[in-house]
Amino acid sequence: MSGLIHIPSADMDESGDARIGVHFLNKEFTPDVLVYDEKKYHTMSYYLSITPFRWLELGYTCTLLRSTKIKHGIEDVEHPGLNRKDRYFSLKIQPVREKEGKWWPSVAVGMNDMFSNRKVKEPLVDPETGKPKSIGNSLFANYYVAVSKHFDYGEHRFGLHVSYRDWKRDRNSKWNSVVGGITYQPSFQQNLRVIAEYTGDDVNVGFDWKLWKYLLIQSSLQNGKYFSGGVCFCINLL
């Protein structure tokens, strides 16, 4: 969906815009409970989003989870793979009718994994074995409110974005805070957006670049070291 790298923004796609894409997620980018055999692992996600109205954006995401595979009733422990999925729906709304103006920002509220259970406190490790617990559900569940304001300098465009997020699970509490970022679109390439953000735990840098009207390339470095990125097909249905 629209936003920065890890954090949300109040920006929205245009009415009728739809996205379908795939993303590589570095193990450092995902929640700490995303482990298999006591180790974190790289994974992938694929997603679909649509903006049916200017003020409403909807998304559906699947993140692949590492596990053993059951074949003919037998668990294949020798060849684990990304056999499970964490699925969730996302919702983003601009509650104020007016878009961003000369003197006021745009405002959005949203949530990810909106159909999961209520907020639950849970330990990150099993108290009996001392090993990481099963990840359960609500892996990416959070609520947020975001504010964005853009400034033009000549033909250059700068964006300032501030959000507050509340995560459902205590295991993601490191991201519970006021977070923010800046964006820059150069005059020579308005479809290129350079991003820097603070997530409450990390500082990420990256970019997204829309090519040939339909292809969006996304790339980021978490703390300037760990790569995540993907590609997305974009089209306007109106």
Order of alpha helices (4+ residues) and beta strands (2+ residues): beta-beta-beta-beta-beta-beta-beta-beta-beta-beta-beta-beta-beta-beta
